């Protein structure tokens, strides 16, 4: 039996399955935070004899795509007990979840894959990269101290600190293409479930908060920048002055998904900085028609009409040929009966194009999309916009 559960005792069953499947020993605090979070999310489970044997969990989010707000299903804790594996339970759960999410008007879905080929079967494709920057102590020490303003260590338990951090995120990282518009429950979960995260807030001369750093101290070996958000170059200098003040305690400073171009401007010698970039989370468009009518195209006065074909083996409502009429940056979209389209590709490849992983031209060149029209109109209508994601779930 497949159903969506919300009672505390049922959520605890999903926690137990996640703990078993991913070999995680939850502390009492983590158990409670898991149960609290469970009230805000969709817990899709398959049960046998009243026991949860398999599950797919969805975190309902909103995300920023090309400056537009989209609804997104963040899929997590996809798991089965060993005795239930190989029975098709995960496929049944994804089918149930996709239909439920479609009925609710959800446009997108993200997930962190344990296996990329496995999730491609459900229409997902790699969209996001994650980059770690390794900065040795002698480079951090090159930061010229910013003496104006001040930086204070902050605490998530302090409501005023929470408010400041959330507001700075909304103005900075939360505006980037693909990023989450974080819910309050998710902020709480991140700081209470994952132990060891610390905060500091930068203020300018007028006592106005202008940036924050989310960081961790890893033993005596590593200062880790989990997140760096700032509204000005001054705020960046102030935050990095705070980071540099720890140079006597750590031989290495590791930063995740920072703007290396701007941070590097604070150093006089950068030859020993190392960067490691790798593929990270996958995504898929769940409801193409709703997605495309929200998507912001380049504004041109002349109306453009084109036909695109989508192959989607999981969501039949996406499968077929769609007529798009685009004018002044907005599109109308409807599925049509037609023998031939201008563009053709899988839902995975269309997701990569519209979220900014590939341009239309690169997708055609790489044979990810098939172009059979006479004029590549779509390339002129989509603004190149690299996707960024600062959350992992």
N, C-alpha and C positions, 0 to 999 in steps of 0.2 A: 504493500500500500504506500502510495506517495502522497504526501501532504505538506502544508506549510505550518510550522509550529511556532508558538510564541510564549507558552507557559514556562515558568522558571525551571521546572523539573525536566521539561523536554530540551530546553536550551542547555542544561547541564549534560544531557546525553550527547549533544553535539560537541560540547567541550571535551567530554571523555573520549569521543571518537577522534577528534583532532589531536588530542594529547597522545593517544595510542598510535595513530597513523604517522605522526611526525616526531615521535619519541621525545615529547616535551613534558617535563615535570613542572607543573604549574604551582606556584606558591599560593598561599591563601589569598593574598592581595590580587594576584593575577586571576584566580578563579572568580573572585567577586567582580572584577572589572570585566571579565568575559561575560558574566551573567548580566551585568548592567548593559553592556553593549548589545547583547542579544535582544533587548527590548526594542531597539531601533532598526533592526535589520531583518532580512527575509531568510528564514531557516528552512530550506527545502530538504526533506528527508524521505528516505524509503525505509519502511519498517517491516519487520517480520515478527509476529507474535508480540507486538507492542515494543519491540526493541529496535532502536535506530541502527541500521546496518550500513547505510551509505548516506552521503549528504553532499549538497552544493549550497554554499552560503553566499548571500548577496548583501553587500553594503550599498544602500541607495545613496548616490552622491549627485552633486551638480558639478560640471566642469566647464572651463572656458575653452571654446574652440573658435579661433579667429575672432575673438572678441564677443562671441555669442554664448549665452548660457545654454548648456545641453544637460539633459538628465543621463546619468550613467550608472550602470550596475557593476559594482566592484566585486568580482567573484573571488572567494577565498575558501580555504579549508575544504577543498574538494577531496573527499576521502571515502574509503570503504574499509571495513574490517577484512582481514585476509580471507576469511571464509566466504565473503560476499564478492570478492574480486572475480572478474571474468564472466559475470552473469549479465552484463549489459545495464547494470543499475545506474551507472553514471550517465550513460546515454539517455536513459529514461528520465533522469532528473533534469538534465539539460533541456530536453524537449519540454518538460513540464514548466521549468523556469522561464524558458524563452517565450512560451505562450502567455504565461502570466505577465511577464515584463512587457510584451507587445500590447496586451490589453490595457496596461497602465500607461502606455505611451512613452516607454523608455527608448531613447535614441541610440545609446552606445553601451558598450561593456568593456572593462579592462580586467586583466588578471595577470598574476605572476606565475609563469609556467614551471612545472617540474620537468616537463618535456614539451618542446615546441611542436614536434610532429603530432603528439597526442592531442593538443588543443587546436591544431589546424583542422582536425576532423570536425570541430565544432564552429569553424568559421573564423577563428582568431589568427592574427598574424603579428609579427614583431613590429612595433611602432616606436617604442621608447628606448633610448640608450641611457646608460648610467656611466658617469666619469668620476674617477677618483684622482685627485692631485696630491702628490707626495712632495712636501716641502721640508727640506732639512732645517735644523735649528739655525745654522749659520746664515741661511737665506732669510728666515723669519726675523732674525736680528737686524736685518737691513732696513726694516720698516722705520721710517722717521716718525718719532712720537708726535701724535696730534695732541697738543696741550689744551686747546680750547674745548669747552664742553666737558662732559664726564660720562663714564660708563659705570653702571651699577649691576651687580649680580641680582637676578630676579628669581622668583619662586612661583611655580604654577599654582600653589595654594593661595596666592595673593590675587584677589579678583581684579585689582587695578592692573597688575602685571599681565594677567590674562587678556584683559581688554586691549592693552597697548600692543601686545604681540599679535593678536588676531587682526587688529586694524592695519598694522604694518604689512602683514602677509597679504591682506586684501588689496593693498595699494601696490605691491611689488610682485612677489612670486606668484600670487594667485591670479595675476593678469596674463601670465604666459600661456601660450597655446598648449592645450591639453591638460593644464594643471587643475587640481581640485579646488573647489570652493568649499573649504572644510566645514563640516558640521561640528557643533559644540561637542557632541558625544565622541567624535573622532579625535578632537584635540585632547579631551580628557583621557581617552584610552591610550593615546600615544605617550603621554607623560606619566601615566600611572601604571600602565601594564609593562612598558619597557623601562626597566630600572636604569638609573645612572645618567639620564639626560639632564643637562643643566642649562640655565638660561642667563643671558646678560643683555641689557638694553642700553643703547647709546642715546645720549641727549646732547642737544646743541647748546650754545651760549644762552639761549632764551628758555632753557629748561624744557624744550620740546623733544619728545621721543622721535628718533629718526632712523632707528635700525635695531635689529636684534641678532643674536647668535644663539643657536641651539647646539650645544657641544657635549662631549663626553671625555673623561679623563681615563685612559686605558692604562692601568698600572702606572709604571714609571717609564713607559716606552712610547706612548702615543697620545697626542692631543688631537681629538677627532672633531672636525667641524661637520656636524650633521646638517646644518642649514644656516645660511647667511643671507639676511634680508636687509636692504638699506634703501633709503629714499634719495640719497645724494652721495657724491664723492666724499664729502666730509664724513658722512656716516660710515662709509666703507673704511676710511682712514682711522676713524675712532675705534671701530670694531677690531680692525687688524692691529691697532696699538694694544688693545686688550689681549688679543691672541699672543702678540710678541712678548707681553709681560710674563708669559709662562715659559719663555725660551730656556730658562735655567733649569727647568724640571723635566723637559721632554726632548729626546733627540730627533723626533719626527712629528710633523704636523700633517694630518691627512684630511683633505676637504672633499666633500661629496657635492657634485653638480654646482660648482661655483663658476662665476664669470671669470675665467682665467685671464682673459685679455685685460680686464680692468685691475684685477688683483696683482697681476704681474707688474703693473706700472708702479707699484709701491716698492719694488725691489730694484737694486742697482745691478745685480748679477743673477740671471735666471737659468744658467746652463745646467745646474744640478737638479732642477725641478723635473719630476717625472709624472707623466699622466697615463692612466690606464682606462681605456674606454671599452665597454662591452654592451652587448644587447641586453635588454632588461625586460620590461613588461610588454604584453601583447594586448591587442584591442580588436574589436569588431563593431561594425555598424549593426544594430539590432533592427532598426526600422528605417530603411533608406528614405522612404517618402517623407516621413516627419523630419529626419535629419537634414535632408537637402533643402526643405522649405525654410529651415532655420539658418542654414549655412550662409555666411556672408561672402558673396562674390565681389569682384572688382566692379565698381560702379561705371557703367557705360550707358549712354542714353539709348542706343539702338538695341532693340529686343533681339535676342539670339535664341534660336530654337535648335535643339540637338536631341539625339536619341542615344541612350546608353543601355547596354544589356548587362545584366548581373546574373552570375551563377551562385546560388546559395542553396546548398543541400540540406540546411538545417531550418531555415526560416522561409517557408514557401512564399510569404508575402513579399519577399525581396527578389524572388526568382522571376526573371522575365525582362522585357524591354520597357523602359520608362522614357516618356517624352518630357524634356525640361524646357521651359521657356523662362529666360533670364533677362531681367531688365532692372537697371538701377541697383544692382547688387543683390536682388532677391529673386528666388526661383519659384515657379509653380511646377508641380510634378504630378504625373499620373501614369499608371501602368497602361500600356496600349498593346493591341494585337498588331504585330508588324513582322515582316520577314527578316528585316535587316536593320542593324543599328550602326551609328557612327563609331561607337566605341564598345568594346566587349571585354569583360574580365570577371574574375571571381570577387566575392564580397571581401575576401582578404586583401586583394590588391586595391580595390576601391577604397577600403578603409585607410590603407597606407597613403594613398593619394590625397584624400580629403583631410586627413589629419597632419599632412605635411612631411611624412617620412620620405616620399618620392614626389618629384614634380611629375606632371602629366608627360612632359617630353621624355624624362628619364624612364618612366614606366613603359612608354611605347618603345623607346630605344632598347630597353632591357627585355622586351617581349613579355612584360607582365600584363600589359594591356594590348589589345589588338585594335588598331585604328584602320577603319575602312572608308572613312568619309573623305571629302575633298579639301576641307579646311579645318585645321586643328583649332577650333574655337575655344575649347575648354582650357587650353594652355594659357590663353590670354585672359581668362576670367578668374583664375585662382591665384591669389597672392601667395608666393612662397613663404612659409611660416613654420620653422622647425619646431617640433613638439617637445615639451619639457614636462617631466613629472617629478615632483619632490616628495612623493609618498610611495611607500611600498606596503602592499597588503596581500 
